[in-house]
Every structure is written in structure tokens, then in C-alpha cells.
């Protein structure tokens, strides 16, 4: 198994345990709880309840933001 696969497997395992991950300068992966809420089926227009769930969000860190803004060369 490659080091890249091991790295991503570790990220998945950590997030699955409900823990957040901070990669200094790169960004943060955060597990958030989303409440149940009403939604709409786009095909039928029928109102449905969207279940409560956990989601992962990513916020880019300063080094990644700067590299993206300036373009990678």
C-alpha cells in the first residue's frame, strides 16, 4: 500500500471517529452535526424531511489560500 493511501485511510478513520484534523498551513477537516430539516424533492416538488447527519467540512489554511490565489508555478 502506498504512503498516500495510508495517509487517506488515516484521515478517514480519524473523521469516522468524530475527530477533527488540522494540517498546519494546509487546512482543517471538521466533522459537523447537521440537524433534521425540511427539504424538497427536485423531481416531484414534494416536501420531504432530510435526516440529521454528520458531514465533513474543509477550510483551507493560509498557505493553501495563498498558493491558490497566486497560482501554482
Secondary structure, 3 states (H helix, E strand, C coil): CCHHHHHHHHHHHHHHCCCCEEECCCEEEEEEEECCEEEECCCCCCEEEECCEEEEEEEECHHHHHHHHHCCC
